Amino acid sequence: MRPASRLLARAGLAAVLLPACITHAATPDAIRAAITKGTAFLVEKEQAADGSFSAEVGPAVTALAVTALVRSGTPADAPAVKKALAYLLSFKQPDGG
């Protein structure tokens, strides 16, 4: 399976499983543990050496991944976030767009 397809499959799986998690009323500690596990997976298994998350589909997936990392508590100056932001900035055009 191509990396982009894999990412979409995971997103679909998350969308299906999320309501089940909500109905089982997980404890705050369990939620935090799941978020920590998910962010570790993103950084350790999905981020490429260039900082991207699925470079073959462009910068959008990386932008979503880095947003998820930061919103889930990863510090903005963490190495994974800095690498992802550097990757995103490499798409900046001379006119600023």
FIKOLZA-1660 file (N, C-alpha, C; in steps of 0.1 Angstrom, whole numbers, plus 5000, padded with zeros to 4 digits):
% residues 97
   i   px   py   pz ch aa at
   1 5009 4988 5000  A  M  N
   1 5000 5000 5000  A  M CA
   1 5009 5012 5000  A  M  C
   2 5006 5022 4992  A  R  N
   2 5013 5035 4991  A  R CA
   2 5012 5042 5004  A  R  C
   3 5022 5050 5008  A  P  N
   3 5022 5057 5020  A  P CA
   3 5010 5067 5021  A  P  C
   4 5006 5073 5010  A  A  N
   4 4994 5082 5011  A  A CA
   4 4981 5074 5014  A  A  C
   5 4980 5062 5007  A  S  N
   5 4969 5054 5010  A  S CA
   5 4968 5049 5024  A  S  C
   6 4980 5046 5029  A  R  N
   6 4981 5041 5043  A  R CA
   6 4977 5052 5052  A  R  C
   7 4981 5064 5050  A  L  N
   7 4977 5075 5059  A  L CA
   7 4962 5077 5058  A  L  C
   8 4956 5077 5046  A  L  N
   8 4941 5078 5045  A  L CA
   8 4934 5067 5052  A  L  C
   9 4940 5055 5051  A  A  N
   9 4933 5043 5057  A  A CA
   9 4934 5045 5072  A  A  C
  10 4945 5050 5078  A  R  N
  10 4946 5052 5092  A  R CA
  10 4936 5063 5097  A  R  C
  11 4935 5073 5089  A  A  N
  11 4925 5084 5092  A  A CA
  11 4911 5079 5092  A  A  C
  12 4908 5070 5082  A  G  N
  12 4894 5064 5082  A  G CA
  12 4892 5055 5094  A  G  C
  13 4902 5048 5097  A  L  N
  13 4901 5039 5109  A  L CA
  13 4899 5047 5122  A  L  C
  14 4906 5058 5123  A  A  N
  14 4904 5067 5135  A  A CA
  14 4890 5072 5135  A  A  C
  15 4885 5076 5124  A  A  N
  15 4871 5082 5123  A  A CA
  15 4861 5071 5127  A  A  C
  16 4863 5059 5124  A  V  N
  16 4854 5048 5128  A  V CA
  16 4855 5045 5142  A  V  C
  17 4867 5045 5148  A  L  N
  17 4869 5041 5162  A  L CA
  17 4867 5052 5172  A  L  C
  18 4868 5064 5168  A  L  N
  18 4866 5075 5177  A  L CA
  18 4853 5075 5184  A  L  C
  19 4842 5073 5177  A  P  N
  19 4829 5072 5184  A  P CA
  19 4828 5061 5195  A  P  C
  20 4835 5050 5192  A  A  N
  20 4835 5039 5202  A  A CA
  20 4843 5044 5215  A  A  C
  21 4853 5051 5213  A  C  N
  21 4861 5056 5224  A  C CA
  21 4853 5066 5233  A  C  C
  22 4845 5074 5226  A  I  N
  22 4837 5084 5233  A  I CA
  22 4826 5077 5241  A  I  C
  23 4820 5067 5236  A  T  N
  23 4809 5060 5243  A  T CA
  23 4814 5052 5255  A  T  C
  24 4827 5048 5255  A  H  N
  24 4832 5041 5266  A  H CA
  24 4838 5050 5277  A  H  C
  25 4837 5063 5275  A  A  N
  25 4841 5073 5284  A  A CA
  25 4855 5070 5291  A  A  C
  26 4865 5070 5283  A  A  N
  26 4879 5068 5287  A  A CA
  26 4883 5078 5298  A  A  C
  27 4891 5074 5307  A  T  N
  27 4896 5083 5317  A  T CA
  27 4906 5093 5311  A  T  C
  28 4907 5105 5318  A  P  N
  28 4917 5114 5313  A  P CA
  28 4931 5108 5311  A  P  C
  29 4935 5100 5321  A  D  N
  29 4948 5093 5320  A  D CA
  29 4949 5084 5308  A  D  C
  30 4938 5077 5305  A  A  N
  30 4938 5068 5293  A  A CA
  30 4939 5076 5280  A  A  C
  31 4932 5087 5280  A  I  N
  31 4932 5096 5268  A  I CA
  31 4946 5102 5266  A  I  C
  32 4952 5107 5277  A  R  N
  32 4966 5112 5276  A  R CA
  32 4976 5101 5271  A  R  C
  33 4974 5089 5276  A  A  N
  33 4983 5078 5272  A  A CA
  33 4981 5075 5257  A  A  C
  34 4969 5075 5252  A  A  N
  34 4966 5073 5238  A  A CA
  34 4972 5084 5229  A  A  C
  35 4971 5096 5234  A  I  N
  35 4976 5108 5226  A  I CA
  35 4992 5107 5226  A  I  C
  36 4998 5103 5237  A  T  N
  36 5012 5102 5238  A  T CA
  36 5017 5091 5228  A  T  C
  37 5010 5080 5228  A  K  N
  37 5013 5068 5220  A  K CA
  37 5012 5072 5205  A  K  C
  38 5001 5079 5202  A  G  N
  38 4999 5084 5188  A  G CA
  38 5009 5094 5183  A  G  C
  39 5013 5103 5191  A  T  N
  39 5023 5113 5187  A  T CA
  39 5037 5106 5186  A  T  C
  40 5040 5097 5195  A  A  N
  40 5052 5090 5194  A  A CA
  40 5053 5082 5181  A  A  C
  41 5041 5076 5177  A  F  N
  41 5041 5068 5165  A  F CA
  41 5043 5077 5153  A  F  C
  42 5037 5089 5153  A  L  N
  42 5039 5098 5142  A  L CA
  42 5053 5102 5140  A  L  C
  43 5060 5105 5151  A  V  N
  43 5074 5110 5150  A  V CA
  43 5083 5099 5147  A  V  C
  44 5082 5087 5154  A  E  N
  44 5091 5077 5152  A  E CA
  44 5089 5068 5140  A  E  C
  45 5077 5067 5135  A  K  N
  45 5075 5057 5124  A  K CA
  45 5071 5064 5111  A  K  C
  46 5065 5076 5112  A  E  N
  46 5059 5082 5100  A  E CA
  46 5067 5094 5094  A  E  C
  47 5075 5101 5103  A  Q  N
  47 5082 5113 5098  A  Q CA
  47 5095 5109 5091  A  Q  C
  48 5096 5114 5079  A  A  N
  48 5108 5111 5070  A  A CA
  48 5120 5120 5075  A  A  C
  49 5132 5116 5070  A  A  N
  49 5144 5123 5074  A  A CA
  49 5143 5138 5070  A  A  C
  50 5136 5141 5059  A  D  N
  50 5135 5155 5055  A  D CA
  50 5125 5163 5063  A  D  C
  51 5118 5157 5073  A  G  N
  51 5108 5163 5081  A  G CA
  51 5094 5161 5077  A  G  C
  52 5092 5156 5065  A  S  N
  52 5078 5155 5060  A  S CA
  52 5071 5143 5066  A  S  C
  53 5058 5143 5064  A  F  N
  53 5049 5132 5067  A  F CA
  53 5042 5130 5054  A  F  C
  54 5046 5120 5046  A  S  N
  54 5040 5117 5033  A  S CA
  54 5043 5128 5022  A  S  C
  55 5056 5129 5019  A  A  N
  55 5061 5139 5009  A  A CA
  55 5055 5138 4995  A  A  C
  56 5052 5125 4992  A  E  N
  56 5047 5123 4978  A  E CA
  56 5034 5130 4975  A  E  C
  57 5027 5134 4985  A  V  N
  57 5014 5141 4983  A  V CA
  57 5015 5156 4985  A  V  C
  58 5027 5161 4988  A  G  N
  58 5029 5175 4990  A  G CA
  58 5029 5179 5005  A  G  C
  59 5029 5192 5008  A  P  N
  59 5031 5196 5022  A  P CA
  59 5018 5196 5030  A  P  C
  60 5007 5193 5025  A  A  N
  60 4994 5194 5033  A  A CA
  60 4994 5184 5044  A  A  C
  61 4998 5172 5042  A  V  N
  61 4997 5162 5052  A  V CA
  61 5007 5165 5063  A  V  C
  62 5019 5170 5059  A  T  N
  62 5029 5174 5069  A  T CA
  62 5023 5186 5078  A  T  C
  63 5016 5195 5072  A  A  N
  63 5010 5206 5079  A  A CA
  63 5000 5201 5089  A  A  C
  64 4992 5191 5085  A  L  N
  64 4982 5185 5094  A  L CA
  64 4989 5178 5106  A  L  C
  65 4999 5170 5102  A  A  N
  65 5006 5162 5113  A  A CA
  65 5013 5172 5123  A  A  C
  66 5019 5182 5118  A  V  N
  66 5026 5191 5128  A  V CA
  66 5016 5199 5136  A  V  C
  67 5004 5202 5130  A  T  N
  67 4994 5208 5138  A  T CA
  67 4989 5199 5149  A  T  C
  68 4987 5186 5145  A  A  N
  68 4983 5176 5155  A  A CA
  68 4993 5175 5166  A  A  C
  69 5006 5175 5163  A  L  N
  69 5016 5173 5173  A  L CA
  69 5016 5185 5183  A  L  C
  70 5015 5197 5178  A  V  N
  70 5016 5209 5186  A  V CA
  70 5003 5210 5194  A  V  C
  71 4992 5207 5188  A  R  N
  71 4979 5208 5196  A  R CA
  71 4977 5198 5206  A  R  C
  72 4985 5187 5205  A  S  N
  72 4984 5176 5215  A  S CA
  72 4995 5178 5226  A  S  C
  73 5002 5188 5225  A  G  N
  73 5011 5191 5236  A  G CA
  73 5026 5190 5233  A  G  C
  74 5030 5186 5221  A  T  N
  74 5044 5186 5217  A  T CA
  74 5049 5200 5216  A  T  C
  75 5060 5203 5223  A  P  N
  75 5065 5217 5223  A  P CA
  75 5069 5221 5209  A  P  C
  76 5066 5234 5206  A  A  N
  76 5069 5239 5193  A  A CA
  76 5084 5239 5189  A  A  C
  77 5092 5238 5199  A  D  N
  77 5107 5237 5196  A  D CA
  77 5112 5223 5197  A  D  C
  78 5103 5213 5197  A  A  N
  78 5107 5199 5197  A  A CA
  78 5114 5196 5183  A  A  C
  79 5124 5188 5183  A  P  N
  79 5131 5185 5170  A  P CA
  79 5122 5180 5159  A  P  C
  80 5112 5172 5162  A  A  N
  80 5103 5167 5151  A  A CA
  80 5094 5179 5145  A  A  C
  81 5090 5188 5154  A  V  N
  81 5082 5200 5149  A  V CA
  81 5091 5209 5141  A  V  C
  82 5103 5211 5146  A  K  N
  82 5112 5220 5139  A  K CA
  82 5116 5215 5125  A  K  C
  83 5118 5201 5124  A  K  N
  83 5121 5195 5111  A  K CA
  83 5109 5196 5102  A  K  C
  84 5097 5194 5107  A  A  N
  84 5085 5195 5099  A  A CA
  84 5083 5210 5094  A  A  C
  85 5085 5219 5103  A  L  N
  85 5083 5233 5099  A  L CA
  85 5094 5237 5088  A  L  C
  86 5106 5233 5090  A  A  N
  86 5116 5235 5080  A  A CA
  86 5112 5230 5066  A  A  C
  87 5106 5217 5066  A  Y  N
  87 5101 5211 5054  A  Y CA
  87 5090 5220 5048  A  Y  C
  88 5081 5224 5056  A  L  N
  88 5070 5233 5051  A  L CA
  88 5075 5246 5045  A  L  C
  89 5085 5252 5052  A  L  N
  89 5090 5265 5047  A  L CA
  89 5098 5263 5034  A  L  C
  90 5102 5251 5031  A  S  N
  90 5109 5249 5018  A  S CA
  90 5100 5250 5006  A  S  C
  91 5087 5251 5008  A  F  N
  91 5077 5253 4998  A  F CA
  91 5074 5268 4996  A  F  C
  92 5079 5276 5004  A  K  N
  92 5076 5290 5003  A  K CA
  92 5081 5296 4989  A  K  C
  93 5073 5303 4983  A  Q  N
  93 5076 5309 4970  A  Q CA
  93 5084 5322 4971  A  Q  C
  94 5091 5327 4961  A  P  N
  94 5098 5340 4962  A  P CA
  94 5089 5351 4965  A  P  C
  95 5077 5351 4961  A  D  N
  95 5067 5362 4963  A  D CA
  95 5060 5361 4977  A  D  C
  96 5064 5351 4985  A  G  N
  96 5059 5349 4998  A  G CA
  96 5047 5339 4998  A  G  C
  97 5042 5335 4987  A  G  N
  97 5031 5326 4986  A  G CA
  97 5035 5311 4988  A  G  C
% end
